[in-house]
Amino acid sequence: MQSSLTYLTAEELALRLPYTERTIRDRLKDSVLLEGTHYFRPFGGRKILFIWEHIERDMMNPRVDDRVSIPMASGGVFHG
């Protein structure tokens, strides 16, 4: 089965967006880029892969998301 999604590291994502890799990791991740929607941790590890098609879709959406984000002990984030 072939995936139709594009998975990117923070470094690769920085090449497509006008943000540095550090800004993506420190400021965008978990504020506008949400775990489970815009990125995931393959096999439950530490490495993060961003889903380009989801980011591209949502960065064009002017709607402000008012969900609450709660850090979890496991390292994930709950979005309520």
MODELLER restraints for C-alpha pairs under 7 A, 6 or more apart:
rsr = mdl.restraints
at = mdl.atoms
rsr.add(forms.Gaussian(group=physical.xy_distance, feature=features.Distance(at['CA:5:A'], at['CA:51:A']), mean=6.68, stdev=0.5))
rsr.add(forms.Gaussian(group=physical.xy_distance, feature=features.Distance(at['CA:5:A'], at['CA:53:A']), mean=6.44, stdev=0.5))
rsr.add(forms.Gaussian(group=physical.xy_distance, feature=features.Distance(at['CA:6:A'], at['CA:51:A']), mean=5.79, stdev=0.5))
rsr.add(forms.Gaussian(group=physical.xy_distance, feature=features.Distance(at['CA:6:A'], at['CA:52:A']), mean=5.47, stdev=0.5))
rsr.add(forms.Gaussian(group=physical.xy_distance, feature=features.Distance(at['CA:6:A'], at['CA:53:A']), mean=6.70, stdev=0.5))
rsr.add(forms.Gaussian(group=physical.xy_distance, feature=features.Distance(at['CA:7:A'], at['CA:49:A']), mean=5.71, stdev=0.5))
rsr.add(forms.Gaussian(group=physical.xy_distance, feature=features.Distance(at['CA:7:A'], at['CA:50:A']), mean=5.46, stdev=0.5))
rsr.add(forms.Gaussian(group=physical.xy_distance, feature=features.Distance(at['CA:7:A'], at['CA:51:A']), mean=4.91, stdev=0.5))
rsr.add(forms.Gaussian(group=physical.xy_distance, feature=features.Distance(at['CA:7:A'], at['CA:52:A']), mean=6.28, stdev=0.5))
rsr.add(forms.Gaussian(group=physical.xy_distance, feature=features.Distance(at['CA:8:A'], at['CA:49:A']), mean=5.35, stdev=0.5))
rsr.add(forms.Gaussian(group=physical.xy_distance, feature=features.Distance(at['CA:8:A'], at['CA:50:A']), mean=4.99, stdev=0.5))
rsr.add(forms.Gaussian(group=physical.xy_distance, feature=features.Distance(at['CA:8:A'], at['CA:51:A']), mean=6.47, stdev=0.5))
rsr.add(forms.Gaussian(group=physical.xy_distance, feature=features.Distance(at['CA:8:A'], at['CA:52:A']), mean=6.81, stdev=0.5))
rsr.add(forms.Gaussian(group=physical.xy_distance, feature=features.Distance(at['CA:9:A'], at['CA:48:A']), mean=6.60, stdev=0.5))
rsr.add(forms.Gaussian(group=physical.xy_distance, feature=features.Distance(at['CA:9:A'], at['CA:49:A']), mean=5.14, stdev=0.5))
rsr.add(forms.Gaussian(group=physical.xy_distance, feature=features.Distance(at['CA:9:A'], at['CA:50:A']), mean=6.13, stdev=0.5))
rsr.add(forms.Gaussian(group=physical.xy_distance, feature=features.Distance(at['CA:10:A'], at['CA:21:A']), mean=5.48, stdev=0.5))
rsr.add(forms.Gaussian(group=physical.xy_distance, feature=features.Distance(at['CA:10:A'], at['CA:24:A']), mean=6.68, stdev=0.5))
rsr.add(forms.Gaussian(group=physical.xy_distance, feature=features.Distance(at['CA:11:A'], at['CA:21:A']), mean=5.30, stdev=0.5))
rsr.add(forms.Gaussian(group=physical.xy_distance, feature=features.Distance(at['CA:14:A'], at['CA:20:A']), mean=5.35, stdev=0.5))
rsr.add(forms.Gaussian(group=physical.xy_distance, feature=features.Distance(at['CA:14:A'], at['CA:21:A']), mean=5.22, stdev=0.5))
rsr.add(forms.Gaussian(group=physical.xy_distance, feature=features.Distance(at['CA:35:A'], at['CA:77:A']), mean=6.74, stdev=0.5))
rsr.add(forms.Gaussian(group=physical.xy_distance, feature=features.Distance(at['CA:37:A'], at['CA:54:A']), mean=6.92, stdev=0.5))
rsr.add(forms.Gaussian(group=physical.xy_distance, feature=features.Distance(at['CA:38:A'], at['CA:50:A']), mean=5.75, stdev=0.5))
rsr.add(forms.Gaussian(group=physical.xy_distance, feature=features.Distance(at['CA:38:A'], at['CA:51:A']), mean=5.35, stdev=0.5))
rsr.add(forms.Gaussian(group=physical.xy_distance, feature=features.Distance(at['CA:38:A'], at['CA:54:A']), mean=5.65, stdev=0.5))
rsr.add(forms.Gaussian(group=physical.xy_distance, feature=features.Distance(at['CA:38:A'], at['CA:55:A']), mean=5.72, stdev=0.5))
rsr.add(forms.Gaussian(group=physical.xy_distance, feature=features.Distance(at['CA:39:A'], at['CA:48:A']), mean=6.61, stdev=0.5))
rsr.add(forms.Gaussian(group=physical.xy_distance, feature=features.Distance(at['CA:39:A'], at['CA:49:A']), mean=5.47, stdev=0.5))
rsr.add(forms.Gaussian(group=physical.xy_distance, feature=features.Distance(at['CA:39:A'], at['CA:50:A']), mean=4.12, stdev=0.5))
rsr.add(forms.Gaussian(group=physical.xy_distance, feature=features.Distance(at['CA:39:A'], at['CA:51:A']), mean=5.60, stdev=0.5))
rsr.add(forms.Gaussian(group=physical.xy_distance, feature=features.Distance(at['CA:40:A'], at['CA:48:A']), mean=5.77, stdev=0.5))
rsr.add(forms.Gaussian(group=physical.xy_distance, feature=features.Distance(at['CA:40:A'], at['CA:49:A']), mean=5.64, stdev=0.5))
rsr.add(forms.Gaussian(group=physical.xy_distance, feature=features.Distance(at['CA:40:A'], at['CA:50:A']), mean=6.65, stdev=0.5))
rsr.add(forms.Gaussian(group=physical.xy_distance, feature=features.Distance(at['CA:41:A'], at['CA:47:A']), mean=5.72, stdev=0.5))
rsr.add(forms.Gaussian(group=physical.xy_distance, feature=features.Distance(at['CA:41:A'], at['CA:48:A']), mean=4.81, stdev=0.5))
rsr.add(forms.Gaussian(group=physical.xy_distance, feature=features.Distance(at['CA:41:A'], at['CA:49:A']), mean=6.35, stdev=0.5))
rsr.add(forms.Gaussian(group=physical.xy_distance, feature=features.Distance(at['CA:67:A'], at['CA:79:A']), mean=6.20, stdev=0.5))
rsr.add(forms.Gaussian(group=physical.xy_distance, feature=features.Distance(at['CA:67:A'], at['CA:80:A']), mean=5.55, stdev=0.5))
rsr.add(forms.Gaussian(group=physical.xy_distance, feature=features.Distance(at['CA:68:A'], at['CA:79:A']), mean=5.58, stdev=0.5))
rsr.add(forms.Gaussian(group=physical.xy_distance, feature=features.Distance(at['CA:68:A'], at['CA:80:A']), mean=5.18, stdev=0.5))
rsr.add(forms.Gaussian(group=physical.xy_distance, feature=features.Distance(at['CA:69:A'], at['CA:77:A']), mean=6.29, stdev=0.5))
rsr.add(forms.Gaussian(group=physical.xy_distance, feature=features.Distance(at['CA:69:A'], at['CA:78:A']), mean=5.53, stdev=0.5))
rsr.add(forms.Gaussian(group=physical.xy_distance, feature=features.Distance(at['CA:69:A'], at['CA:79:A']), mean=4.53, stdev=0.5))
rsr.add(forms.Gaussian(group=physical.xy_distance, feature=features.Distance(at['CA:69:A'], at['CA:80:A']), mean=6.43, stdev=0.5))
rsr.add(forms.Gaussian(group=physical.xy_distance, feature=features.Distance(at['CA:70:A'], at['CA:77:A']), mean=5.50, stdev=0.5))
rsr.add(forms.Gaussian(group=physical.xy_distance, feature=features.Distance(at['CA:70:A'], at['CA:78:A']), mean=4.98, stdev=0.5))
rsr.add(forms.Gaussian(group=physical.xy_distance, feature=features.Distance(at['CA:70:A'], at['CA:79:A']), mean=6.46, stdev=0.5))
rsr.add(forms.Gaussian(group=physical.xy_distance, feature=features.Distance(at['CA:71:A'], at['CA:77:A']), mean=4.45, stdev=0.5))
rsr.add(forms.Gaussian(group=physical.xy_distance, feature=features.Distance(at['CA:71:A'], at['CA:78:A']), mean=6.30, stdev=0.5))
rsr.add(forms.Gaussian(group=physical.xy_distance, feature=features.Distance(at['CA:72:A'], at['CA:78:A']), mean=6.69, stdev=0.5))
